[in-house]
Amino acid sequence: MSRVSLLSDLLGSFAPRIWFADRDANPEVSVDELAALCRKLVRSRGEATGVRMAADILAGIRSLDDQRCEAFFRILADEFAPDPQRLAEAAHAYASDPRAGTLARLQDEAEPPRQELFRRLNLAPGGTAELVKLRERLLPFVEADRETFKPVDTDLRHLFGSWFNRGFLVLKPIDWNTSARILEKIIEYEAVHAIDSWEALRSRLAPGDRRCFAFFHPSIPDDPLIFVEIALTREIPSSIAEVLTDARDHLSGRDATTATFYSISNCHKGLAGVSFGSFLIKQVAADLKETLPQLETFVTLSPVPGFARWLAGLTPEQRDGLEANEKRALEIVAEDGWTRDDRAADLARPGLLSLAARYFLVAKRGDGQPVDPVARFHLGNGAMLNRMMHLGDLSPGGLRRAHGLMVNYLYDLPRVEERHEAYADAQTIAASRQVSGHLPSGADRAPKKDRAKGQAA
């Protein structure tokens, strides 16, 4: 362990109680004062002084309102960027004489000083969590002015990619005996199927046919980064109601043959785009297989958050080209209360599933990937689009976002890496015949060679 890391760990244990006990946790400071402190911190060579200064800077950032926060981010973008002239000189030197020394100089000049600033801020007690919150505050500004603020975001995301590397993460089971502090976080962070009471949480954690796992970071030990909830069943559930109902037949884990990942929640907006969800699912599946070897099937029960929005965005020309049953489905779902009319729901089914097949297999972003974010996540992890479920989620949110549609992504553990590589290399969508069979004959999903791969899956 380095001297800096050891010092940070030691200070983290007592500094909040001793050094900062007599200070305002959120002192009022000006943006100019913060910027001056940041410049001083980057130049500082004293380790103890630097840790204390970093804590003062983070406390000052917490006090900023949105307007001053934007001004502070502008300073980070402008003043803590690489020096253009020195970078150009280093690049010219390397181009003229490409050797280790000129390469090292070029690398030094190319790295923005704000990366070193963020590294030093990370040494403060609680610095990692504070920087995650800092990025959460940054993201809206990036969305509003990408050219100005994206470089700052890129630096934070680059550092987070190292700090939140899988090797640092700790997988822990979450159950009803987990500390109340963490259980409160599970209730707060649940992003797919809201938990509205402690009793509702108990029903997801306590029964023998339920499991929950979360990744933690050593620097933030009481705050999960991401967690997954799992139902152990004999069959693949066809709706979320089957999973969440207390009226189900409760199984022991040893009696289940299927593990259904029905809710995956990222807990911190400041870690958006930092990928560790794929590791979570694969490791949990492997751990479950080891402890419950009779498990045969690992699937998700996933929402389709962009389906209704995609349908609403179809142009008149695109609607004219739809099949008759697809047009009929669009007419039905436009009526209030259609799911309460059994006949209307049955009539809508074939058209909605046909439209869903277009959505998953044909509709693409500019980079060739599916438009659905959940599909991109699971397909990128090496899962297969296994089944689409009409009226799988009748909650208000499920109807509003996807007209009740849910899907299964199958994690076939021996083939996960193969499918991951096929998707990464050529955006090949692994889909079952149950899914691809709903695609109208005139709607080509991909060139023939890719289509054959998907059908074979």
C-alpha positions in Angstrom: 0.0 0.0 0.0 1.4 3.5 -0.9 2.1 6.1 1.8 -0.6 8.3 0.4 -3.2 5.5 0.5 -2.2 4.6 4.0 -2.4 8.2 5.2 -5.8 8.6 3.6 -7.1 5.4 5.3 -5.8 6.6 8.7 -7.1 10.1 8.4 -10.5 8.7 7.2 -10.8 6.9 10.6 -10.4 10.0 12.8 -10.1 13.2 10.8 -13.9 13.8 10.7 -14.0 13.7 14.5 -10.8 15.7 15.2 -9.8 18.0 12.4 -13.2 19.1 11.3 -15.3 18.8 14.4 -15.3 22.5 15.0 -16.1 23.5 11.3 -19.2 24.1 9.5 -20.0 21.1 7.3 -21.1 23.3 4.5 -19.2 26.6 4.9 -20.2 29.5 2.6 -17.3 30.2 0.2 -17.1 32.0 -3.1 -16.4 30.3 -6.4 -13.1 32.3 -6.7 -12.0 31.1 -3.2 -12.8 27.5 -4.2 -10.8 27.9 -7.4 -7.9 29.3 -5.5 -7.9 26.4 -3.1 -8.1 23.9 -6.0 -5.0 25.5 -7.7 -3.2 25.4 -4.4 -4.1 21.7 -3.8 -2.8 20.7 -7.3 0.5 22.4 -6.4 0.7 21.1 -2.9 3.4 18.6 -1.9 2.4 18.1 1.8 0.3 15.0 2.2 -1.4 15.9 5.5 -2.0 19.5 4.4 -3.4 18.3 1.1 -5.9 16.0 2.7 -7.1 18.8 4.9 -7.3 21.2 2.0 -9.2 18.6 0.0 -11.8 18.3 2.8 -12.2 22.0 2.9 -12.8 22.1 -0.9 -15.4 19.4 -0.8 -17.2 21.1 2.0 -17.2 24.3 0.1 -18.6 22.6 -3.0 -21.5 21.2 -1.0 -22.5 24.8 -0.1 -22.8 25.9 -3.7 -26.2 26.6 -5.2 -26.8 25.6 -8.8 -25.7 29.0 -10.3 -22.4 29.0 -8.4 -21.9 25.3 -9.1 -22.1 25.9 -12.8 -19.6 28.7 -12.5 -17.2 26.3 -10.6 -17.6 23.7 -13.3 -16.8 26.3 -15.9 -13.5 27.0 -14.1 -12.7 23.3 -14.0 -13.4 23.1 -17.7 -11.3 26.2 -18.7 -8.5 26.6 -16.2 -7.8 23.0 -15.4 -7.6 21.8 -19.0 -4.3 20.9 -20.7 -2.2 23.9 -21.8 -2.7 24.0 -25.6 0.7 25.5 -26.4 2.6 23.1 -24.2 0.6 20.2 -25.5 1.3 21.2 -29.1 5.0 21.5 -28.3 5.0 18.0 -26.7 3.2 16.5 -29.6 5.6 18.1 -32.1 8.6 16.8 -30.0 7.2 13.3 -30.0 6.4 13.4 -33.7 9.9 14.5 -34.5 11.6 12.1 -32.0 9.3 9.2 -31.0 11.0 7.7 -27.9 10.2 7.0 -24.3 11.1 10.5 -23.0 9.1 12.5 -25.5 6.2 10.1 -25.1 6.2 10.6 -21.3 6.3 14.3 -21.8 3.3 14.1 -24.2 1.4 12.0 -21.8 2.0 14.4 -19.0 0.9 17.4 -21.0 -2.2 15.6 -22.4 -3.5 14.7 -19.0 -5.8 17.5 -17.7 -4.7 19.0 -14.4 -8.3 18.5 -13.1 -7.6 14.7 -13.1 -4.9 15.3 -10.5 -7.2 17.6 -8.7 -9.9 14.9 -8.5 -7.3 12.3 -7.3 -6.3 14.6 -4.5 -9.9 15.4 -3.6 -10.4 11.6 -3.4 -7.9 11.5 -0.5 -10.2 13.4 1.8 -12.4 11.5 4.3 -15.5 10.4 2.3 -13.9 11.8 -0.9 -15.0 9.1 -3.2 -18.7 9.5 -2.3 -18.4 13.3 -2.5 -16.9 13.0 -6.1 -19.8 10.7 -7.1 -22.2 13.4 -5.9 -20.2 16.0 -7.7 -20.6 14.2 -11.0 -24.4 13.9 -10.3 -24.5 17.7 -10.1 -22.4 18.0 -13.2 -24.5 15.8 -15.5 -27.4 18.3 -16.0 -24.9 20.9 -17.1 -23.3 18.4 -19.5 -26.8 17.8 -21.1 -27.4 21.5 -21.4 -23.9 22.5 -22.8 -22.0 19.4 -23.9 -19.1 21.2 -25.5 -18.2 23.1 -22.3 -18.8 20.5 -19.7 -18.2 17.1 -21.4 -14.4 17.2 -20.8 -14.9 17.5 -17.1 -17.4 14.6 -17.1 -15.0 12.6 -19.2 -12.2 13.0 -16.7 -14.5 12.0 -13.7 -15.8 9.0 -15.7 -12.3 8.0 -16.6 -11.2 8.0 -13.0 -14.3 6.2 -11.8 -13.6 3.5 -14.3 -10.5 2.7 -12.3 -11.7 3.4 -8.8 -14.9 1.3 -9.3 -13.1 -1.5 -11.2 -14.6 -4.9 -10.6 -11.5 -5.9 -8.5 -12.4 -3.3 -5.9 -16.1 -4.2 -5.6 -17.5 -6.4 -2.9 -20.6 -8.6 -3.6 -22.8 -9.0 -0.6 -26.1 -10.8 0.0 -28.9 -8.6 1.3 -31.5 -10.2 3.5 -33.9 -9.2 6.3 -31.1 -9.4 8.8 -28.9 -6.8 6.9 -28.4 -3.5 8.8 -31.3 -1.1 8.8 -29.1 1.6 7.3 -28.6 -0.5 4.1 -32.2 -1.7 4.0 -33.3 1.9 4.0 -31.1 2.5 1.0 -32.7 -0.5 -0.8 -36.1 1.1 -0.3 -34.8 4.5 -1.4 -33.0 3.3 -4.5 -35.4 0.7 -5.9 -35.9 2.1 -9.4 -38.0 -0.6 -11.2 -40.8 -1.7 -8.8 -41.2 0.7 -5.9 -41.1 -0.6 -2.3 -43.7 1.4 -0.4 -43.2 0.0 3.1 -41.0 -2.1 5.4 -43.5 -4.9 5.1 -43.2 -4.8 1.3 -39.4 -5.0 1.6 -39.7 -7.9 4.0 -41.8 -9.8 1.4 -38.9 -9.4 -1.1 -36.1 -10.4 1.3 -37.3 -12.8 3.9 -39.0 -15.7 2.0 -36.9 -18.7 1.1 -37.7 -18.2 -2.6 -36.2 -14.7 -2.7 -32.7 -13.4 -3.0 -31.0 -10.0 -3.2 -27.4 -9.1 -3.9 -25.5 -5.8 -4.1 -22.1 -4.5 -5.0 -20.4 -2.3 -2.5 -17.2 -0.2 -2.7 -14.8 -0.3 0.3 -14.8 3.5 0.4 -18.6 3.6 0.6 -19.3 0.5 2.8 -22.9 1.3 3.8 -24.2 2.5 0.5 -24.8 -0.1 -2.3 -23.7 0.8 -5.8 -26.2 -1.5 -7.6 -28.4 -4.3 -6.5 -30.5 -7.1 -8.0 -33.6 -8.8 -6.7 -34.2 -12.4 -7.6 -37.3 -14.7 -7.5 -36.6 -18.5 -7.3 -39.4 -20.3 -9.2 -40.2 -23.5 -11.0 -41.2 -21.8 -14.2 -40.4 -18.5 -15.9 -42.9 -15.9 -14.6 -45.2 -14.3 -17.3 -45.9 -11.1 -15.3 -44.4 -9.1 -12.5 -47.7 -9.6 -10.5 -46.8 -13.3 -10.3 -43.5 -12.4 -8.7 -44.6 -9.8 -6.2 -47.9 -11.4 -5.0 -47.8 -12.9 -1.5 -50.5 -15.4 -2.6 -48.0 -17.4 -4.5 -46.8 -20.9 -3.5 -43.7 -20.3 -1.5 -40.8 -22.5 -2.4 -37.6 -23.4 -0.7 -34.6 -22.5 -2.7 -33.9 -26.2 -3.2 -37.2 -26.7 -5.0 -36.7 -24.0 -7.6 -35.3 -24.6 -11.1 -35.4 -21.0 -12.4 -33.8 -17.8 -11.1 -35.6 -14.7 -12.3 -33.8 -11.3 -12.0 -36.8 -9.1 -11.8 -35.3 -5.8 -10.6 -31.9 -4.3 -11.1 -31.3 -0.8 -9.6 -28.4 1.5 -10.1 -28.1 3.5 -6.9 -26.1 6.6 -7.8 -26.7 8.9 -10.8 -23.1 10.1 -10.5 -22.0 6.6 -11.6 -24.1 6.6 -14.8 -22.1 5.0 -17.6 -19.7 3.3 -15.2 -20.3 -0.4 -16.0 -20.5 -2.9 -13.2 -24.1 -4.2 -13.7 -22.9 -6.9 -16.1 -20.5 -8.3 -13.6 -23.3 -8.3 -10.9 -25.7 -10.5 -13.0 -23.0 -12.9 -14.1 -21.4 -13.3 -10.7 -24.8 -13.7 -8.9 -25.9 -16.3 -11.5 -22.6 -18.2 -11.0 -22.9 -18.0 -7.2 -26.5 -19.2 -7.3 -25.6 -22.1 -9.5 -22.9 -23.1 -7.1 -25.1 -23.0 -4.0 -28.3 -24.2 -5.7 -27.0 -26.6 -8.4 -30.4 -27.7 -9.5 -31.1 -24.3 -11.0 -31.4 -24.7 -14.8 -32.6 -21.3 -16.1 -31.4 -17.8 -15.4 -33.6 -15.1 -16.9 -34.6 -11.5 -16.3 -38.2 -10.1 -16.1 -37.5 -6.8 -17.6 -39.4 -3.6 -18.4 -39.4 -2.0 -21.9 -39.1 1.7 -21.0 -39.0 3.1 -24.5 -41.6 1.1 -26.3 -44.6 3.4 -25.9 -42.5 6.4 -26.8 -41.2 4.7 -29.9 -44.7 3.8 -31.0 -45.8 7.4 -30.4 -43.0 8.6 -32.6 -43.8 6.6 -35.7 -44.3 8.8 -38.7 -47.6 8.7 -40.8 -45.6 6.9 -43.5 -44.3 4.3 -41.1 -47.8 3.7 -39.7 -49.2 3.3 -43.2 -46.6 0.5 -43.8 -47.8 -1.5 -40.7 -49.7 -4.8 -40.8 -53.5 -4.6 -40.2 -53.2 -6.2 -36.7 -50.5 -3.7 -35.8 -52.7 -0.8 -36.8 -55.6 -2.3 -34.8 -53.3 -2.7 -31.7 -52.4 1.0 -31.9 -56.1 2.0 -32.0 -56.9 -0.2 -29.0 -54.0 1.0 -26.8 -55.0 4.6 -27.5 -58.3 4.0 -25.6 -58.4 4.4 -21.8 -59.0 1.2 -19.9 -58.3 -1.2 -22.7 -56.6 -3.7 -20.4 -59.8 -4.1 -18.4 -61.7 -5.2 -21.5 -60.6 -8.9 -22.1 -61.7 -8.8 -25.7 -59.8 -5.7 -26.5 -56.7 -7.0 -24.7 -56.9 -10.2 -26.7 -57.3 -8.3 -30.0 -54.3 -6.1 -29.2 -52.0 -9.0 -28.4 -50.8 -10.1 -31.8 -50.3 -6.6 -33.1 -48.5 -5.4 -30.0 -46.1 -8.4 -30.1 -45.5 -7.8 -33.8 -44.7 -4.1 -33.1 -42.5 -5.2 -30.2 -40.5 -7.5 -32.5 -39.9 -4.5 -34.8 -38.9 -2.4 -31.8 -36.3 -4.9 -30.6 -35.0 -6.4 -33.9 -35.3 -3.6 -36.4 -35.4 -0.2 -34.7 -31.8 1.0 -34.2 -29.9 4.0 -33.0 -27.4 5.7 -35.2 -24.6 3.4 -33.9 -26.5 0.3 -34.9 -27.6 -0.7 -31.4 -31.2 -1.2 -30.3 -33.1 1.9 -29.3 -34.2 0.3 -26.0 -31.7 0.9 -23.1 -32.5 -2.2 -21.2 -32.0 -4.3 -24.3 -28.6 -2.7 -24.9 -27.6 -3.5 -21.4 -28.6 -7.2 -21.4 -27.7 -8.0 -25.0 -24.3 -6.3 -24.4 -23.9 -8.6 -21.4 -24.3 -11.7 -23.6 -28.0 -12.4 -22.9 -30.6 -13.6 -25.5 -33.9 -11.9 -26.1 -36.0 -14.9 -25.0 -39.7 -14.0 -24.7 -42.1 -11.1 -24.9 -45.0 -11.0 -22.5 -48.2 -9.2 -23.3 -49.7 -7.6 -20.2 -46.7 -8.5 -18.2 -46.8 -5.2 -16.2 -50.2 -3.7 -15.6 -49.0 -1.0 -13.2 -49.6 2.6 -14.2 -45.9 3.0 -15.1 -45.8 -0.3 -17.0 -48.8 0.8 -19.1 -47.6 4.3 -19.6 -44.1 3.3 -20.7 -44.7 0.0 -22.6 -48.5 -0.7 -22.8 -47.9 -3.5 -20.3 -45.2 -5.3 -22.3 -42.3 -7.1 -20.4 -39.6 -9.3 -21.8 -37.2 -12.1 -20.7 -33.5 -12.0 -21.4 -32.0 -15.4 -21.0 -28.5 -15.8 -19.5 -27.3 -19.1 -20.9 -24.1 -19.2 -18.9 -22.1 -21.4 -21.3 -22.9 -19.1 -24.2 -22.8 -15.7 -22.5 -19.3 -14.8 -23.6 -20.0 -16.0 -27.2 -23.1 -13.8 -27.5 -21.3 -10.9 -25.8 -18.6 -11.0 -28.4 -21.1 -11.3 -31.3 -23.0 -8.2 -30.1 -19.8 -6.2 -29.4 -18.3 -7.0 -32.8 -21.4 -6.7 -35.1 -24.4 -5.7 -32.9 -25.8 -9.2 -33.5 -29.0 -9.5 -31.5 -29.4 -13.0 -30.1 -33.2 -13.7 -30.2 -35.3 -16.8 -29.8 -37.6 -18.1 -32.5 -40.5 -17.2 -30.1 -39.4 -13.5 -30.5 -38.3 -13.4 -34.1 -41.4 -15.3 -35.1 -43.5 -12.3 -34.3 -41.6 -10.1 -36.8 -43.7 -9.5 -40.0 -42.2 -11.1 -43.0 -41.5 -7.8 -44.8 -39.5 -6.3 -41.9 -35.9 -7.4 -42.2 -34.1 -7.3 -38.9 -30.6 -7.5 -40.3 -28.4 -8.7 -43.2 -28.9 -12.4 -43.9 -25.6 -13.5 -42.2 -26.6 -11.7 -39.0 -30.2 -12.9 -39.2 -29.0 -16.5 -39.4 -27.0 -16.0 -36.3 -30.0 -14.7 -34.4 -32.3 -17.5 -35.6 -29.7 -20.1 -34.6 -29.7 -18.6 -31.1 
